[in-house]
Amino acid sequence: MRDARRARALSLVTLAWLGVESTLGLAAGLSAHSVALIGWGWSSLGEALAGLIVVWRFTGSRLGSPEAEHHARKAVAVSFWILAPYLVLHVVYDVVAGERAAPTALGAVVTTISLVSMPVLGLAKRRLGARLGSAATTGEGSQNLLCALMAGGVLAGQAATSLGWWWVDPAVALALAVVAVREGGNTWRGHCCPH
């Protein structure tokens, strides 16, 4: 199946970028005390997990297996849900501790690259998922689109922080937690909403 090979290849390309994105996002977020940027960096790991699941799904005897698709879809949904509690707890901690995010050039560069590249990958995976009848692949594509959305939110939060609006960063992080829970539910049920 050509489409299955494409789904695997796109997932592998995405995995390579996510390794870089996550490392740089976490480093920038930790140095700037940005919970939104840290959450975005952690979400890249959840996104990478979804990519590994899709590679697993379209390898060997699982290629035509409805049972493998069912398991992969559920696992991708869980990879969305992993992020939400972390973000909420980190926001609470930062607000109580009085932590305030600072703008970061590295964070701006890495989120801008994702804002541009992830929609291309996400839309391609969603189209492949529809052709393959694979909610797991569609869900991974949704995670890539969510990554781009989150990158835009983090960039907006960084800009607002530079204006002294410290509360935007934690608000963006909480909004990302809500979106992750919703997208996880859609993937769990097998229908991902369009972005």
N, C-alpha and C positions, 0 to 999 in steps of 0.2 A: 504494500500500500504506500503510494507516494505521499499521500497526506499525512500518514502516521510518521513517515521518515521526516517530513517537514516539521511536524509538531515536536518530535525529538530534537531536531536540529535547532529550532527556535528556542527551545527550553535550554539547550546547552549554551547557546550564545548568551541568553539572558543570565544564566548562572555565572558565566565569566564576569559580566558587567556587575552583577549583584555583589560579588565578592569585593570588587573595588568600591562600589557605592556604599556598601555597609561599613566597610573599614573607615573610609573617609568621612561618611556621615556621622558615625559614632565618635570618631576623633574630634571632629569639628563641634559636635553637640556637647561633648563632655567639656571641651575647653571653653565653650561659650555659655555653659549652663542652660542650654536650650532644650527643654523637655520635648518640644515639637521635633527638633532636629534629631535628638536621641531616639525618639519614637519612630521617626522616619528611618533612621539607620537600623533599628531593630526590626522594623517591618520588612526591610530588605531581606533579612534572614528568613522570615515567614514566607516571603515571596520565593526565595530560593528553595525552601522546602516544597512549595507547590510545584516548582520546576522539576525537582527530583522525583516527585510523585508522578508527574506526567511522563518523564523519561521511563520510570518503572512501568507505568501503565502500557506504554507502546513498545515494550521489549519482549521478545520471545513469545511464549504461548499465551501471554495476556493480551496480545494484539487484538484478537477478536472476541475477547471474553467479556460478556455483560457483567459478570461478577467482579472482575477486575475493575471495570468502569465504576461500579457501585462503590467499591472500597476506595478507589482513587478520589471520587467525588467527595465522599465523606471526609477523607484525610485533608483534601484541599480546604474544605469548610473549616475544619479544626485549625488549619494554619492561619486563617483569618482571625479566629477567636483568640488565639494566643496573645495577640497584640493588645487587645482592649484593656484587660485588667492591669497590665504593666503601665499603660499610659495613665489610667485613672489614678493608680497609686503614686506614680511619680509626680503627677500634677499636685495631688494633695500634699505630698512631702515638700515639694518646692514652694508652694504657697505658704504652708505652715512655717517652713524654715526661712522664708523671706528671700529665697533665691530669685534672681532676676537674670534673664537671658541677655547676652550681649551679641551684637552683630558679628558675623564671621565671614571673611572672604572665601575661605575654603568651602564653607557650607553653602554660600551663594553659588559658587561654581558647580559643585557636584549636584545640587538640586536643579540648577538650570539645565545641565546635561540630561538629567532624568526627565525633566519637564518636556524636553524636545524628543528624546528617544523612546521613552516608554509607551506613548500612545501608538507609535508605529508598530512596535512588537505586540502590544495588547490587542489592537484591532486585527492584526494578522492571526493571532492565536484564537480570537473569538470566531473569526470566519472559518478557520480550520476546525475548531470545536463544533461548529454548526454542521459542517460537511461530514465530520466523523461521527456525529451524534454523541459527542463526548462533553458532558458537563464539566468534567475535570479540566479539560483543555480550555473550555470557555471560562471556567473559574480562574484558571491561571492567567488568562488574558485580562480578566476583570481585575486581578491583583496588579497587573502591570499598569492598567488605567488608573487604579486607585493610587499606585505609586506616583504617577504623574500628578494626580490631583493633590496628593499629600505634598509633593515637592512644591507645587504652586502655593499651597497653604503655608508651608514653612518659609518660602521666600517672602510672602506677604507678612508673616509674623516677624521675620528678620527686619523688614523695612519698617514695620510699625514699632518695633523695639528701638530702632535707631531714632525714632521720633519721641521716645519716652513712654510709649504705650505698652508697658511691660505685660499687661494682662492678655494681650493678643496671643502671645506664644502659648500659654496654658489653654486658652480657649480653642486654638487650632488643634492642640493635642487632644482635647476632649471631643471635638468634632470628628477627628480621625478615629477615635475609639468607637463612636456611634456608627460611623460608616463601615468600619471593619466588622462590627457585630451584624449589621444589616446584610452586608455582602456574604458573610459566612452563612447566614440563614438562607439566602437565595441559593447559594451553591449546594448546601445540604439538601434542599428540596429539589435540586436539579434544574433550576431556572435562574439564570443570572440576569439582573436588570441591565439594560443598555445604558451607556454613559455618553 
